[in-house]
Amino acid sequence: MHARFAPVRDCFHDLLTSGRETGAGLVIWYDGQPVVDLIGGTRTAAGPDGEPWRPDTLVNVYSVGKPVAALCLLMLVDRGQVDLDAPVDRYWPEFRTPATVRQVLSHTAGLPAFPVPRPATAIADWTLLTSDLAAADPEWSPGSVAAEHAWTYGHLVGEVVRRVDGRSVGRFLAEEIADRWQLDLGFGLADADQRRCADLRYGDPQWPARKLGEPGSLRARALGNPAGGLDLAVLNSPLWRAAEMPAVNLHATASGLARLYAGLLAGGVLDGVRLLSPELLAEATRVQYDGPDLLLDRQVRWTLGMQWEPDGSWGMGGIGGSSAWADPERGYAFGYATAHLAEHDRVDELVEVLHSCL
């Protein structure tokens, strides 16, 4: 731990001591180097009986995975295999919605919810869910407005990857990104990696109901189908961990997340390995949509896969409290991965302390 960032360590420990956090990792890179690397709490059930969190503990980070899925598709764009402004049906002929690849990446394609109600077992059926999306009518004219494609984003992005490259988005991530940049994260975990996973737990029992919102609302339709995406019995099961639900089931360490954003912050190069050209990285982190988001119910600036904040940072948070982003202005990359499903106030406090150190 760099002495300059000791207040960040103290804040992290305070969260654990107070019980507002029960299991998490925090890694921060500054000026191209890791300067904060913290873990605390338990990997299994909260409290003294839980197994301690380890540096290689993986945890489901929800929407923090959306930019990771987007990066897979952006690499195919960079290689000239996909055109951002081509209609999706050029690559996926069965796809009925007249949306472009750019609109899919920026949450403006008009398909924020799976159209057919499906049980939790459907999370393991990629063909079923992508077929549902291909046959669906958009809920608005593509490009006209945004709504975070909460559960659908990974299947829309991932099916274009699969159609063009032949590999699933999980395999593409493993072979083209995680292996090359030495990132401990993935979609669709093998048994050995599942054994490293932290069990998610509710910060309070009302968390799932609060996240779903009003019955029948866009948010409830989007986050409630397939069933089980907010249910601990599903989230902590081998079914969920082995499936590829790339919008919401990236399993990652804080180190893997921070290292990813450190590489993007360095211009798409990490340890001499380039993933994206500077030109495409600039386009990918530029605001593509600035306006109301119908699912988040607030103004949002979407890039090609990430949220862009007024201070110039870009990245993504996940429901439950995990978060990862890069701040080019201040020169840091941030990764927070938690098993304690609650709000983002923990990250807000950590960031306030971090900025005071800078």
C-alpha positions as CSV (number, residue, x, y, z in Angstrom):
1,M,0.0,0.0,0.0
2,H,1.4,3.4,-1.0
3,A,1.4,5.6,2.0
4,R,-0.2,8.4,0.1
5,F,-3.4,6.3,-0.2
6,A,-3.6,5.2,3.5
7,P,-6.9,7.1,4.0
8,V,-8.5,4.9,1.3
9,R,-7.4,1.8,3.2
10,D,-8.8,3.3,6.4
11,C,-12.2,4.0,4.7
12,F,-12.3,0.5,3.3
13,H,-11.7,-1.0,6.8
14,D,-14.3,1.3,8.3
15,L,-16.9,-0.1,5.9
16,L,-16.1,-3.6,7.0
17,T,-16.0,-2.8,10.7
18,S,-19.4,-1.0,10.5
19,G,-21.0,-4.0,8.7
20,R,-21.9,-1.9,5.6
21,E,-19.5,-4.2,3.7
22,T,-19.1,-7.9,4.4
23,G,-16.9,-9.1,1.6
24,A,-15.1,-7.1,-1.2
25,G,-11.9,-6.3,-3.0
26,L,-10.7,-2.9,-4.0
27,V,-7.8,-2.2,-6.4
28,I,-6.7,1.2,-7.8
29,W,-4.1,2.0,-10.4
30,Y,-2.6,5.5,-10.5
31,D,-0.1,6.8,-13.0
32,G,0.2,3.4,-14.5
33,Q,0.9,1.4,-11.3
34,P,-1.3,-0.4,-8.8
35,V,-1.3,1.7,-5.6
36,V,-4.2,0.2,-3.6
37,D,-4.9,-3.5,-3.3
38,L,-7.3,-4.4,-0.5
39,I,-9.5,-7.3,0.4
40,G,-11.7,-7.9,3.4
41,G,-14.6,-9.7,4.8
42,T,-15.7,-13.2,3.8
43,R,-16.2,-15.1,0.6
44,T,-19.0,-17.3,1.9
45,A,-21.7,-16.3,4.4
46,A,-21.1,-13.0,6.2
47,G,-19.8,-13.2,9.8
48,P,-17.2,-15.2,11.7
49,D,-18.2,-18.5,10.1
50,G,-17.5,-17.4,6.6
51,E,-14.3,-18.2,4.7
52,P,-12.0,-15.2,4.3
53,W,-12.0,-13.2,1.0
54,R,-8.9,-14.0,-1.0
55,P,-7.0,-12.1,-3.6
56,D,-8.3,-14.5,-6.3
57,T,-11.9,-14.5,-5.1
58,L,-14.3,-14.1,-8.0
59,V,-17.6,-12.4,-7.6
60,N,-20.6,-11.6,-9.8
61,V,-20.4,-7.9,-10.6
62,Y,-23.6,-7.5,-12.6
63,S,-23.5,-4.6,-15.1
64,V,-19.8,-4.0,-14.6
65,G,-19.6,-6.7,-17.2
66,K,-21.4,-4.8,-20.0
67,P,-18.3,-2.8,-21.1
68,V,-16.3,-6.1,-21.1
69,A,-18.8,-7.7,-23.5
70,A,-18.7,-4.5,-25.6
71,L,-14.9,-4.7,-25.8
72,C,-15.2,-8.1,-27.4
73,L,-17.3,-6.7,-30.2
74,L,-15.2,-3.5,-30.5
75,M,-12.1,-5.7,-31.1
76,L,-14.0,-7.1,-34.2
77,V,-14.8,-3.6,-35.3
78,D,-11.1,-2.7,-34.9
79,R,-10.1,-5.7,-37.1
80,G,-12.5,-4.6,-39.9
81,Q,-14.8,-7.5,-39.4
82,V,-17.8,-5.5,-38.1
83,D,-19.0,-2.0,-39.2
84,L,-20.4,0.1,-36.3
85,D,-23.0,1.7,-38.6
86,A,-24.1,-1.5,-40.3
87,P,-27.5,-3.0,-39.5
88,V,-27.3,-5.9,-37.1
89,D,-29.0,-8.1,-39.6
90,R,-26.0,-7.9,-41.8
91,Y,-24.3,-10.3,-39.3
92,W,-27.4,-11.9,-37.7
93,P,-29.9,-12.3,-40.6
94,E,-32.8,-13.4,-38.4
95,F,-32.7,-10.2,-36.4
96,R,-35.8,-8.2,-37.1
97,T,-35.1,-4.9,-35.3
98,P,-33.7,-2.2,-37.7
99,A,-30.9,-1.3,-35.3
100,T,-27.2,-0.7,-36.1
101,V,-24.3,-2.2,-34.2
102,R,-23.6,1.3,-32.8
103,Q,-27.2,1.5,-31.4
104,V,-26.9,-1.9,-29.8
105,L,-23.6,-0.8,-28.1
106,S,-25.1,2.4,-26.9
107,H,-28.3,1.0,-25.4
108,T,-30.6,2.7,-28.0
109,A,-31.6,-0.4,-30.0
110,G,-35.1,-0.6,-28.4
111,L,-34.8,-4.1,-26.9
112,P,-34.3,-3.4,-23.2
113,A,-36.2,-6.5,-22.0
114,F,-36.5,-10.1,-23.2
115,P,-39.9,-10.3,-24.9
116,V,-41.0,-13.8,-23.8
117,P,-41.3,-14.6,-20.1
118,R,-38.8,-17.3,-19.3
119,P,-37.9,-19.3,-16.1
120,A,-34.5,-19.2,-14.4
121,T,-33.4,-22.3,-16.3
122,A,-33.4,-20.2,-19.5
123,I,-30.3,-18.4,-18.5
124,A,-28.3,-21.4,-19.7
125,D,-30.1,-21.5,-23.1
126,W,-28.3,-19.0,-25.3
127,T,-30.1,-20.1,-28.5
128,L,-33.5,-19.6,-26.9
129,L,-32.8,-16.1,-25.6
130,T,-31.1,-14.9,-28.7
131,S,-34.0,-16.3,-30.8
132,D,-36.5,-14.4,-28.6
133,L,-34.5,-11.2,-29.2
134,A,-34.2,-11.8,-33.0
135,A,-38.0,-12.2,-33.4
136,A,-38.9,-9.2,-31.1
137,D,-40.3,-5.9,-32.2
138,P,-38.4,-2.9,-30.7
139,E,-40.2,-1.0,-28.0
140,W,-39.2,2.3,-29.7
141,S,-37.6,3.4,-32.9
142,P,-33.9,2.4,-32.7
143,G,-31.7,5.4,-32.0
144,S,-34.5,7.7,-30.7
145,V,-34.0,7.1,-27.0
146,A,-32.0,5.0,-24.6
147,A,-32.9,2.5,-21.9
148,E,-30.2,0.4,-20.3
149,H,-30.5,-3.0,-22.0
150,A,-30.3,-4.5,-18.5
151,W,-30.4,-8.2,-19.1
152,T,-30.4,-8.2,-23.0
153,Y,-27.2,-6.3,-23.7
154,G,-24.9,-9.2,-23.5
155,H,-27.0,-11.4,-25.8
156,L,-27.3,-8.7,-28.4
157,V,-23.6,-7.9,-28.3
158,G,-22.5,-11.5,-27.8
159,E,-24.6,-13.0,-30.7
160,V,-23.0,-10.5,-33.1
161,V,-19.6,-11.7,-31.8
162,R,-20.6,-15.3,-32.2
163,R,-22.0,-14.8,-35.7
164,V,-18.9,-13.0,-37.0
165,D,-16.1,-14.8,-35.1
166,G,-17.6,-18.3,-34.4
167,R,-16.7,-18.2,-30.7
168,S,-19.1,-17.5,-27.8
169,V,-18.5,-14.1,-26.1
170,G,-17.2,-16.0,-23.1
171,R,-14.6,-17.9,-25.1
172,F,-13.7,-14.7,-27.0
173,L,-13.2,-12.8,-23.8
174,A,-11.0,-15.6,-22.3
175,E,-8.8,-16.1,-25.4
176,E,-8.5,-12.6,-26.8
177,I,-8.7,-10.3,-23.8
178,A,-8.3,-12.1,-20.4
179,D,-5.4,-14.3,-21.5
180,R,-3.6,-11.5,-23.3
181,W,-3.9,-8.9,-20.6
182,Q,-3.8,-11.4,-17.7
183,L,-7.2,-10.4,-16.3
184,D,-8.9,-12.6,-13.7
185,L,-12.5,-12.4,-15.0
186,G,-14.8,-14.3,-17.2
187,F,-18.3,-15.3,-18.5
188,G,-19.3,-18.9,-18.1
189,L,-17.0,-20.3,-15.4
190,A,-15.5,-23.8,-15.4
191,D,-15.8,-25.8,-12.2
192,A,-12.4,-24.8,-10.9
193,D,-13.2,-21.1,-11.1
194,Q,-16.6,-21.6,-9.6
195,R,-14.9,-22.9,-6.5
196,R,-13.3,-19.5,-6.1
197,C,-16.5,-17.6,-6.2
198,A,-17.9,-15.5,-3.4
199,D,-21.5,-16.1,-2.4
200,L,-23.6,-13.0,-3.0
201,R,-25.7,-11.9,0.0
202,Y,-28.3,-9.2,0.6
203,G,-27.4,-6.0,2.5
204,D,-31.0,-6.0,3.4
205,P,-33.9,-8.4,2.5
206,Q,-35.8,-5.7,0.6
207,W,-33.0,-5.2,-1.9
208,P,-34.5,-7.4,-4.7
209,A,-37.9,-5.8,-4.5
210,R,-36.4,-2.3,-4.5
211,K,-34.3,-3.0,-7.6
212,L,-37.3,-4.5,-9.5
213,G,-39.5,-1.5,-8.9
214,E,-43.2,-1.3,-9.7
215,P,-44.7,-4.5,-11.1
216,G,-45.2,-4.3,-14.8
217,S,-42.8,-1.4,-15.2
218,L,-40.1,-1.4,-17.8
219,R,-37.5,-2.0,-15.1
220,A,-39.4,-4.9,-13.6
221,R,-39.8,-6.5,-17.0
222,A,-36.2,-6.0,-17.9
223,L,-34.7,-7.2,-14.6
224,G,-37.2,-9.9,-13.9
225,N,-36.9,-12.0,-17.0
226,P,-35.5,-14.6,-17.2
227,A,-36.5,-15.1,-13.6
228,G,-33.9,-15.5,-10.8
229,G,-31.4,-12.7,-11.6
230,L,-31.9,-11.1,-8.2
231,D,-32.5,-14.4,-6.3
232,L,-29.6,-15.7,-4.2
233,A,-30.6,-19.3,-4.8
234,V,-30.0,-18.8,-8.5
235,L,-27.1,-16.3,-8.3
236,N,-25.0,-18.6,-6.2
237,S,-25.8,-21.7,-8.2
238,P,-23.6,-23.6,-10.6
239,L,-26.3,-22.9,-13.3
240,W,-25.7,-19.1,-13.1
241,R,-22.0,-19.3,-12.7
242,A,-21.6,-21.6,-15.7
243,A,-24.0,-19.7,-18.0
244,E,-23.2,-16.8,-20.2
245,M,-25.5,-13.9,-19.3
246,P,-22.9,-11.3,-20.3
247,A,-25.0,-8.2,-19.4
248,V,-25.0,-9.3,-15.7
249,N,-22.9,-12.3,-14.9
250,L,-19.3,-11.3,-15.3
251,H,-17.4,-12.9,-12.4
252,A,-14.3,-10.9,-11.6
253,T,-11.7,-10.0,-9.1
254,A,-11.2,-6.3,-8.2
255,S,-7.7,-6.7,-9.6
256,G,-8.9,-7.9,-12.9
257,L,-11.3,-5.0,-13.3
258,A,-8.8,-2.3,-12.3
259,R,-6.2,-3.9,-14.6
260,L,-8.6,-3.8,-17.5
261,Y,-9.3,-0.1,-17.1
262,A,-5.6,0.6,-16.5
263,G,-4.9,-0.8,-19.9
264,L,-7.7,1.2,-21.5
265,L,-6.5,4.3,-19.7
266,A,-3.0,3.7,-21.2
267,G,-4.4,3.8,-24.7
268,G,-5.4,0.2,-25.1
269,V,-2.0,-1.2,-24.4
270,L,-0.9,-3.2,-21.3
271,D,2.5,-4.8,-20.8
272,G,3.2,-4.2,-24.5
273,V,0.0,-6.0,-25.7
274,R,-2.4,-3.8,-27.7
275,L,-6.1,-4.7,-27.7
276,L,-7.6,-1.6,-29.4
277,S,-6.3,1.1,-31.7
278,P,-6.1,4.6,-30.3
279,E,-8.7,5.7,-32.9
280,L,-11.3,3.2,-32.0
281,L,-10.7,3.6,-28.3
282,A,-11.3,7.3,-28.7
283,E,-14.6,6.6,-30.5
284,A,-15.6,3.9,-28.0
285,T,-15.2,6.4,-25.0
286,R,-16.9,9.3,-26.8
287,V,-20.5,10.1,-25.8
288,Q,-22.9,8.5,-28.3
289,Y,-26.2,9.4,-26.6
290,D,-26.9,12.1,-24.1
291,G,-30.5,12.2,-22.8
292,P,-33.1,10.4,-20.7
293,D,-32.7,6.7,-20.0
294,L,-36.1,5.2,-19.7
295,L,-35.0,2.3,-17.5
296,L,-32.7,4.2,-15.2
297,D,-35.2,7.1,-15.1
298,R,-32.5,9.8,-15.3
299,Q,-30.2,11.6,-17.8
300,V,-27.4,9.3,-18.9
301,R,-24.5,9.8,-21.3
302,W,-23.8,6.4,-23.1
303,T,-20.6,5.7,-24.9
304,L,-20.1,2.4,-26.8
305,G,-20.7,0.2,-23.8
306,M,-20.0,2.5,-20.9
307,Q,-21.5,5.4,-19.0
308,W,-19.6,8.7,-19.3
309,E,-19.6,11.0,-16.3
310,P,-19.4,14.8,-16.2
311,D,-15.9,14.7,-14.8
312,G,-14.8,12.8,-17.9
313,S,-14.5,9.4,-16.4
314,W,-16.0,6.3,-18.1
315,G,-16.9,2.9,-16.9
316,M,-19.9,1.1,-15.3
317,G,-21.4,0.3,-12.0
318,G,-23.5,-2.8,-11.3
319,I,-26.6,-3.1,-9.1
320,G,-25.4,-4.3,-5.8
321,G,-22.5,-2.0,-5.5
322,S,-19.6,-3.3,-7.7
323,S,-18.0,-0.7,-9.9
324,A,-15.1,-0.1,-12.3
325,W,-14.0,2.8,-14.4
326,A,-11.1,5.0,-15.6
327,D,-10.6,8.6,-14.8
328,P,-8.4,10.1,-17.5
329,E,-8.4,13.6,-15.9
330,R,-7.0,12.3,-12.5
331,G,-5.1,9.4,-14.0
332,Y,-6.5,6.4,-12.1
333,A,-8.3,3.2,-12.8
334,F,-10.7,1.8,-10.1
335,G,-12.1,-1.7,-9.5
336,Y,-14.5,-2.5,-6.6
337,A,-16.0,-6.0,-6.5
338,T,-18.4,-6.8,-3.7
339,A,-20.6,-9.7,-2.6
340,H,-22.7,-7.5,-0.3
341,L,-25.7,-6.4,-2.4
342,A,-26.6,-2.9,-1.4
343,E,-26.3,0.6,-2.7
344,H,-23.3,2.6,-4.2
345,D,-22.7,4.8,-1.2
346,R,-19.7,2.6,-0.3
347,V,-18.0,3.4,-3.5
348,D,-19.0,7.1,-3.3
349,E,-17.2,7.4,0.1
350,L,-14.1,5.6,-1.2
351,V,-13.9,7.8,-4.2
352,E,-14.3,11.0,-2.1
353,V,-11.4,9.9,0.0
354,L,-9.4,8.8,-3.0
355,H,-9.8,12.2,-4.7
356,S,-8.7,13.9,-1.5
357,C,-5.4,11.9,-1.7
358,L,-4.9,13.0,-5.3
